């Protein structure tokens, strides 16, 4: 049975994930995307309307399963009763590191794309990313504050922002290129998840509580 043929729209989205993930938004030309996707500018305008709209569609597609899984886990924790910081952190981190990997060969590309866009230097692009991520992320921040009543709300927010940063660095594989990373950063996704969750739990419980 032959594999289904990708539509022009799918090819543009797939290439956009690859190119934006490698070069960022400003460092990637629309022409480079269309050439790699074997399409033309008219196809981008037809399916999306602009380069920014193409990026928005790619972010929405990449983030949808992550947001869905994060929401499902948080809903379950809230139904079960008061969640612990570790449960909340794991429910947030695991989908970000694991779901993209489960998407087969494209997993690492999608993961790198999400990590790169999350910290793009352009305020406009960060706003675009936040529009897809904020509804679920805001609920997690509120839940963490409720789970850490002994910690000042601003300190929890500080820890939360740093959690987002560390997760994005691992998603984009930036930390894997640092000196000594081959020994310090687990190659296995589950090991990486467990190590990152343990680190973050300790930071929230001890480091922030001391402030």
N, C-alpha and C positions, 0 to 999 in steps of 0.2 A: 504493500500500500504506500503510495507516494505521500510525502509530507505536504501539508497544505501550503499553498503559495501565499506569501506575505502580501498584504495590500500595500499600496503606496503610503497610506497613513501609518501603518505599523512600521514600515521600513524607516520612515522619517522619525518616528518616536524612538525606535531602537538605536538609530545612529545618533540622535540627539542625546540620549543617555550616555552613550560612549564618548562623544566629543565634548559635551559639557562636563562630564565627569573627569576627563583628562585635562582639558584646557580652561575650564571655567566658562562663564557666560561671555565676558568681554573678549576672552582669548580665542573664541570659536566663531568663525564666520558662517553666515547662513549658506554661503556658496560651498564651503567645505562639507557641510551637512548634506546638501542636495546632491553633490557629486558622489559622495559615499553611498547615498541612498538611491542613486540612479534615478533622481527626480529633478525637478526644476523649481525655480522660485514661484512660478505660478501654482505649483502643487501645494507649496507651503501656504500661500495666500488662500487657496481654495479650502484646504482642510483646517487651517488654524487662523490665518489672518495676518500673522507677523512672527518674527523671531521670538519675541517675548511670549506671545500666545503659545507658540510651540513648546517653549520651556515650561510654561504653566501646565500644559496638558501632560507633559512628561513627568513633572513633579506630582501631579494629581494621580497619574497612573501608578507611579512608583510608591507613593505614600498610602494609597487606598487600603491595601491589605495590611500594612503595618498599623494604620489607625484603627482598622476594624478589629484586629486582634488585641490591640491595647485596650480598646473600649470593652471588648468581650471579657477580658481578664479583670478589668477594673469593676465592671458591673457585677461579676461573680464575687469578687472580694467584698464589695459593699453589701451584697445580699447575705453573705456569710457572717457579717459582723465587722467589728473593728479590725482593720488590716494592720499588720506590722510594717515598719519601714522596709524590712527585707523583702516582704511579699510585694510591696508596691514597687520597689526598685527593680526587682526581678521581672515583674509584669510589664514594666516599661522597657527595660534593656533587652530582654530576650527577643521580642519581635523585631527590634531594630537590627540585631545581629543575625538572627536565625532565619527570619522569613525570606529575606532576599536570597540567602544561600540555598533555600529550598526551591528556588525557581530555576534549577538546573544550571546549564552553562552560563546563563545570563545573570545568575545571582551576584557574583562579584562585581560585575559592571553596574548593576542597579545599586548595590551597596555603596560603591565608590561615588556614584552620581549623587545619591542622597546626602552623603557626608560632605561632598564638595559644595553643593548648593546651599546647605545649611549655614555655611560660613563664607559664602561669597562676599568679597569686599564691597559689592554694590548694595547700598541700603535698599534699593528698589527690589533687588532679587531676594534679599533676606525677608522683605515684607511679603513677597510672593510665596516664599516657602512657608512663612509663618501662617499665612492664610489657610494653608492645607493642614498644618500641624497644631496650631494653637487651640482649637476647640477641645481636643483630647488632652493635650499637654496641660491646659489650664486646670482640668479636673484632677490630674495627677499632683500638681502643685498643691491644690487645696487639700487633697487626701494626705499628702506628706506632712503638711502643717498640722492636720488633725492627729496624725500618728506621732508627732513629735511636739507635744504641748509644752515641754520644758525648754524648747529652743525658740528663740525670738523669730517671728515670721520672716523678718528680713534676712536672717541667717539661713533659714530654710530655702528662701528664694536664691540666695547666693550659692548654696550647695546644689540646688536644682539646675541653675545655669551652668555650673561647672560639670554636672552630670551630662547635660546636653553636649557640652564641648568635648568631653572625653569620648562619648559615644560617637560623635561625628568624626573625631580623629581616627578612631578604630575603623569606622565604616569606610572612610576614604583611604585607609591603609597608610596614612601619613606616619603613624607611630612605628609601623613595621619597617620604615626606612631609617629610623633613628639609630645612632651608634649603640651597639649591644642589643638591638631589638630581637635578633634571632634567638637570644637566650632569655630575654625578659618578657617577650610577648608570646603567649601560647599560640601555636599554629592551629590547633584544633578549635573549632568554633565554640563547642560546649565548654571546653577548658577556659577559653577566653571569657565567655559569659560568666562562668562561676567566679573567676578571678576578679573581673570588673565589678560584679555585684558585691563580693566580699569587701573590696576596697571602698566602694561607695557607701556601704552600710557602716563601715568603721568611721568614715569621714563624717557622715551625718550624725551618728550617735556620739562620737567622742570629740572630733575636731570642732564641730559646730556647737556642741553643748558647752564647750569650754569658753565660748565667746560671750 
